[in-house]
């Protein structure tokens, strides 16, 4: 086998493996539910949440786009970000720094087609949002 053919075979095998992994990943897809505020931030508003999860090129990560529904339409809230995934523990984590200087962590756990999570404000670790989702 020529070296070009060997390299092409490896590349195709890698793409097939990535596609198979994405197809069997229980997180990939659309998750819909509620994102409800706690009294920690008075300006916070309850939302209908629609989160889209896609494979990521990095190991142990997924790409999530977190949208909210306004007037029946999805509105993107901040682009797509990568979450660290701990598959044995069934947890997702994303540490963020907002434009206003606040810092926080989104933490999720999932079982089957249900996912729950929180937005935690740092450094005090107050819960700002409680999120409940179901996979569509």
Helices and strands as residue ranges (DSSP letters): H 3-24, E 29-37, E 47-55, E 61-70, E 73-86, E 91-97, E 103-111, E 114-122, E 126-135
